[in-house]
Amino acid sequence: MTIRALSLPPTDAEIDAWTEVLAAAQAVDLPQVPPPARTEVAGRLTAPPARGRAALWAADGGAGVAGLLLFTDEANAHTAYLDVLAVRPDARRRGLGRALWAQVRAELLAQGRTCVLTLVDADGPGECFARSLGFENVLPMAWYEQDVRRQPQAAAAHGDGAGAGSPGPVAPGYELRAWHGLVPDEWAGPLATAHGAMGDAPMGDIDEKTETWTPQRLHAAHQLILDRGGEITTVAAVTGAGEVAAYTELVLPDPTGPRALQYDTVVAPAHRGHGLGRAVKLHMLDLARNRYPDLRLIATTVADENTPMRTVNERLGYRLARPAAYYQLSLQAGLRTPGTSDGADHAASRRSASADGEPGAAWKVTRDCAEHGLGAEIELIRADQINGARPYLTAT
């Protein structure tokens, strides 16, 4: 088999092949999730990431693909994010997944990275495969989904007479604002400050430093979504003094598709306890229904320990879809030979592997999605990574 590095940006033919690999893998591994549209994939592959350098590989014949994000900010120059590694179902159990991983590993070592992070669906052969490579679970979480068609209008949920798309009631002293696309310059600073509330969020043992949010970084993250063909809407609860007390972000990687991603939802510590998280989410839901008539599901992730946000989401109609976790590999301890690990991990890997050591099913990864829940009244999806909002990884 031949694996080659893709030029940046990839050609139309390479984008087509990448799209076909993801669609074929997802049809088998996650048939309940709509496959990525070509528009979404093209945007992810052609628009450069906001805070790193992308490295992409593809196997000849369109059998598999891999993507890595190498962070370039000084605080995270030691780490990277494994964003995509997918193999077509009809090409599995031939060593292709491990061959792609070998390319990723070589790049990590060449760039002097000491750890790599990824997000996997739990309780499947793919998780065993990750463990066999030496990855460890550093932050358990789960995917949750909300059926937009079954939720009441925000106004009805609050029992008032506001019309569809109009802000529902909010606690005294606050006002709801909504911005589609880039946040106005006058609000970028306050919103960046509110992003800093994510600093008290649980990160488990993830070896990644949090950068300071600035208006410039905020606009760069939002612009990346737009450059990749997606759309973003921000709803905020603001004070008369010009503070952003709470906000939530909704992203549609494909604005014509049926699925959206709930990005950040944050309530600043000084403003918690007033129902602002629920208020901004309800207004966002109402706006989304009116703006996107084909929208069916909103998906997000929340850390298992983030009980406050899980409670808010449950009351808004989110239901558990599937468990997941951030897995991390320390390169300082030395990368294990693929297919080897110690004790129970090795036994678990063998139970789901074929005779040649290849795992029997997909390893699904998503980030920038990277969508993970954080902190009291905080949930987070990283919006400035390699693949926009639907990173995907399978390995066999």
C-alpha positions in Angstrom: 0.0 0.0 0.0 1.1 3.6 -0.7 0.4 6.5 1.7 1.2 10.0 0.6 1.1 13.4 2.2 -1.5 15.6 0.6 -0.6 19.0 -0.8 -2.3 22.0 1.0 -4.9 22.8 -0.1 -5.9 19.4 -1.5 -7.3 19.1 -5.0 -10.9 18.6 -5.9 -10.3 14.9 -6.5 -8.6 14.5 -3.2 -11.5 16.2 -1.4 -13.9 13.9 -3.2 -12.0 10.8 -2.1 -11.7 12.1 1.5 -15.5 12.7 1.6 -16.2 9.2 0.3 -13.9 7.6 2.9 -15.7 9.5 5.7 -19.2 8.7 4.4 -18.4 5.0 4.0 -16.8 4.7 7.4 -19.6 6.5 9.1 -22.3 4.5 7.4 -21.0 1.4 9.2 -19.7 2.9 12.4 -22.3 5.6 13.2 -25.3 5.0 10.9 -27.5 7.2 13.1 -25.4 10.3 12.4 -25.8 12.1 9.1 -22.7 11.8 6.9 -20.6 15.0 6.3 -21.6 16.9 3.1 -18.9 17.6 0.5 -19.2 21.3 1.2 -18.4 20.7 4.9 -15.4 18.4 4.1 -14.0 20.8 1.5 -14.2 23.7 3.9 -12.4 21.7 6.6 -9.6 20.7 4.2 -9.0 23.9 2.3 -9.2 26.6 5.1 -6.1 26.5 7.2 -6.6 26.1 11.0 -6.5 29.1 13.2 -4.0 27.9 15.8 -1.9 25.3 14.2 -0.6 23.5 11.1 -2.4 20.7 9.4 -0.8 17.5 8.2 -2.9 15.3 5.9 -2.3 11.8 4.4 -4.3 9.6 2.1 -3.9 6.0 0.9 -3.8 5.4 -2.8 -7.2 4.1 -4.2 -9.2 6.2 -1.7 -9.0 3.5 1.0 -8.1 5.7 4.0 -7.2 9.1 5.2 -5.5 10.7 8.3 -5.2 14.3 9.6 -3.2 15.8 12.4 -3.2 19.3 13.9 0.2 20.5 15.2 -0.4 23.4 17.5 1.8 26.4 16.8 1.2 28.6 19.9 4.1 28.6 22.2 2.2 27.2 25.2 1.2 24.1 23.3 4.1 23.5 20.9 4.7 20.2 22.8 1.4 18.7 21.8 -0.9 17.9 18.9 -4.4 16.7 18.1 -5.2 13.5 16.1 -8.2 14.7 14.2 -8.9 12.2 11.5 -7.9 8.6 10.8 -10.5 6.8 8.7 -10.4 3.6 6.7 -13.1 2.4 4.3 -14.9 -0.7 5.7 -14.0 -2.8 2.6 -10.3 -2.0 3.1 -10.1 -2.9 6.8 -8.1 -5.7 8.4 -5.3 -5.2 6.0 -3.0 -3.1 8.2 -4.0 0.2 6.5 -5.1 1.9 9.8 -1.8 1.0 11.4 0.1 2.2 8.4 -1.7 5.6 8.6 -0.9 5.7 12.3 2.8 5.1 11.5 2.8 8.2 9.3 1.1 10.2 12.1 3.6 8.9 14.7 6.6 9.7 12.5 5.3 13.3 12.1 4.8 13.7 15.8 8.3 12.5 16.5 9.8 14.7 13.8 8.1 17.7 15.2 9.3 17.0 18.8 5.8 16.5 20.2 5.6 14.9 23.7 1.9 14.0 23.6 -1.1 13.7 21.3 -4.8 14.0 22.2 -7.9 12.6 20.5 -11.6 11.9 21.3 -13.0 8.5 20.8 -16.4 6.9 21.2 -16.4 4.5 24.1 -17.2 0.9 24.6 -16.2 -0.4 21.2 -13.3 -2.1 19.4 -12.0 1.3 18.4 -11.4 2.2 22.1 -9.5 -1.0 22.5 -7.4 -0.1 19.5 -6.6 3.3 21.0 -5.5 1.6 24.3 -3.4 -0.9 22.4 -1.4 2.1 21.0 -0.9 3.4 24.6 -3.6 6.0 24.7 -5.2 6.6 28.1 -8.6 8.0 29.1 -8.0 11.5 30.5 -11.6 12.9 30.4 -14.8 10.9 30.2 -17.8 12.5 28.6 -20.8 11.7 26.4 -22.6 12.9 23.3 -26.1 14.4 23.8 -28.6 15.2 21.1 -31.7 17.4 21.1 -34.5 16.8 18.6 -35.4 20.3 17.5 -38.8 19.2 16.1 -39.9 18.0 19.5 -39.0 21.0 21.6 -41.5 23.8 22.6 -40.9 27.3 21.4 -38.9 29.3 23.9 -41.8 31.7 24.5 -44.2 28.8 25.2 -41.6 27.2 27.5 -41.5 30.4 29.5 -45.2 30.9 29.4 -45.2 34.4 27.9 -46.6 35.8 24.7 -43.4 36.6 22.8 -43.5 35.6 19.2 -41.2 33.0 17.5 -37.7 34.2 17.3 -38.3 37.0 19.9 -36.2 36.9 23.1 -38.0 35.2 25.9 -37.9 36.5 29.5 -34.6 36.8 31.3 -33.6 37.7 34.8 -33.9 41.4 35.8 -30.8 43.3 34.9 -30.0 41.3 31.8 -30.9 41.6 28.1 -30.6 38.9 25.4 -28.6 39.7 22.2 -28.1 37.6 19.2 -25.5 37.8 16.4 -25.3 35.8 13.3 -21.7 35.4 11.9 -19.0 37.5 13.4 -19.7 39.2 16.7 -19.7 43.1 16.3 -16.4 44.7 17.3 -17.9 46.4 20.3 -19.0 43.1 21.8 -15.9 41.1 20.8 -14.0 42.2 23.9 -16.7 41.5 26.5 -17.4 38.1 24.8 -13.7 37.2 24.9 -13.6 38.1 28.6 -16.6 35.7 29.1 -14.6 33.0 27.4 -12.2 33.3 30.2 -14.8 31.8 32.5 -13.8 28.4 30.9 -10.7 28.6 33.0 -12.4 26.9 36.0 -13.6 24.0 33.8 -12.4 20.5 34.5 -9.9 19.3 32.0 -9.0 16.0 33.5 -5.4 15.1 32.8 -5.3 16.8 29.3 -1.9 18.1 28.7 -2.9 21.3 26.8 -2.6 24.9 28.1 -5.5 27.3 27.7 -4.7 30.4 25.7 -6.0 33.8 26.7 -9.0 34.8 24.7 -8.7 38.1 22.9 -11.1 39.8 20.5 -8.6 38.9 17.7 -8.6 35.2 18.7 -12.4 35.2 19.0 -12.9 36.7 15.5 -10.3 34.2 14.1 -12.1 31.2 15.5 -15.5 32.5 14.2 -14.0 33.4 10.8 -12.6 29.9 10.4 -16.2 28.5 10.6 -17.4 30.9 8.0 -14.3 30.3 5.7 -15.2 26.6 5.8 -18.7 27.2 4.6 -20.4 27.0 7.9 -22.5 29.4 9.9 -22.4 30.4 13.5 -24.9 32.2 15.8 -24.1 33.6 19.2 -26.7 34.4 21.8 -25.6 36.4 24.9 -27.1 37.7 28.1 -25.6 41.1 28.6 -25.8 43.7 31.3 -26.4 47.4 31.2 -22.7 47.9 32.0 -21.7 46.2 28.8 -20.7 42.8 30.2 -21.4 39.5 28.6 -22.8 37.5 31.5 -23.6 34.3 29.6 -23.5 33.1 26.0 -24.0 30.1 23.8 -22.9 29.4 20.2 -24.6 27.2 17.6 -22.6 26.1 14.5 -23.9 24.5 11.3 -21.0 23.0 9.5 -23.3 22.6 6.5 -26.1 25.3 6.7 -28.4 23.2 4.5 -27.9 20.0 6.6 -30.1 18.5 9.3 -27.5 18.6 12.1 -26.0 21.5 14.2 -23.4 21.5 16.9 -23.8 23.3 20.2 -20.4 25.0 20.8 -19.6 26.9 23.9 -22.2 27.6 26.6 -20.7 29.7 29.4 -22.1 31.6 32.4 -19.6 33.9 34.0 -19.1 33.0 37.7 -20.4 36.3 39.0 -23.7 35.8 37.1 -24.5 32.2 37.9 -27.7 31.2 39.7 -30.0 33.3 37.5 -31.0 30.8 34.9 -28.9 32.5 32.2 -27.6 29.3 30.7 -31.1 28.1 30.1 -32.3 31.5 28.8 -29.6 31.8 26.2 -30.1 28.2 25.0 -33.8 28.6 24.7 -33.5 31.7 22.7 -30.9 30.0 20.5 -33.2 27.1 19.9 -36.0 29.4 18.9 -33.8 31.3 16.4 -32.4 28.1 14.9 -35.9 26.7 14.2 -36.8 29.8 12.3 -33.6 30.3 10.4 -32.9 26.6 9.5 -36.2 24.9 8.5 -34.3 21.6 7.7 -32.6 21.4 11.0 -33.5 18.3 13.0 -30.8 17.6 15.6 -28.5 19.6 17.8 -25.5 17.6 19.2 -23.1 18.5 22.0 -20.8 16.8 24.5 -20.6 17.3 28.2 -18.1 15.9 30.7 -19.4 13.3 33.0 -18.5 15.4 36.0 -20.3 18.5 34.7 -23.5 17.8 36.5 -24.9 21.4 36.3 -24.7 21.5 32.5 -26.0 18.0 32.1 -29.0 19.0 34.2 -29.7 22.1 32.1 -29.4 20.1 28.9 -31.7 17.4 30.2 -34.4 20.0 31.0 -34.1 21.4 27.5 -34.7 18.0 25.9 -31.1 16.7 25.3 -30.8 12.9 25.6 -27.8 10.7 25.9 -26.6 9.5 22.5 -23.4 7.7 23.2 -20.4 7.8 25.6 -17.1 9.1 24.6 -13.8 10.2 26.1 -10.6 12.2 25.4 -7.7 9.8 25.1 -4.1 11.0 25.3 -0.8 9.3 24.4 2.4 10.4 26.2 5.3 10.3 23.7 7.8 11.0 26.5 7.4 7.4 27.7 8.0 6.2 24.2 5.5 5.2 21.6 4.6 1.5 21.9 4.8 -0.6 18.9 1.3 -0.7 17.3 -0.7 -3.6 18.5 1.1 -4.0 21.8 0.2 -2.9 25.3 0.3 -4.3 28.8 -2.1 -6.5 30.8 -5.8 -5.9 30.5 -5.4 -3.4 27.6 -3.7 -6.0 25.5 -6.3 -8.6 26.3 -9.1 -6.3 25.5 -7.5 -5.4 22.2 -7.1 -9.1 21.2 -10.8 -9.8 22.0 -11.9 -7.4 19.3 -9.1 -8.1 16.8 -8.7 -10.4 13.9 -5.9 -13.0 13.6 -3.4 -10.4 12.2 -3.9 -8.0 15.1 -6.2 -5.5 13.3 -9.1 -4.2 15.4 -12.5 -5.2 14.1 -14.3 -1.9 14.0 -13.9 1.8 13.8 -12.3 4.3 16.1 -14.4 7.5 16.0 -12.9 10.8 17.0 -14.4 14.2 17.1 -13.0 17.4 18.5 -13.8 20.9 17.4 -16.3 19.8 17.4 -13.8 18.9 19.4 -17.1 19.1 21.6 -16.5 18.5 25.2 -18.3 19.7 28.3 -16.6 21.7 31.0 -17.1 23.2 34.4 -20.0 24.4 36.3 -22.5 25.8 33.7 -19.9 25.4 31.0 -19.7 23.2 27.9 -17.2 23.6 25.2 -16.5 22.8 21.6 -13.2 23.9 20.2 -13.9 26.0 17.1 -10.4 26.7 15.9 -8.9 23.3 15.1 -8.1 21.5 11.9 -11.5 20.1 10.8 -14.0 22.7 11.8 -16.8 20.9 13.5 -16.8 17.3 12.6 -13.4 15.6 13.0 -13.6 11.9 12.4 -11.3 9.0 13.0 -11.5 5.3 12.4 -8.6 2.9 12.6 -8.5 -0.7 11.6 
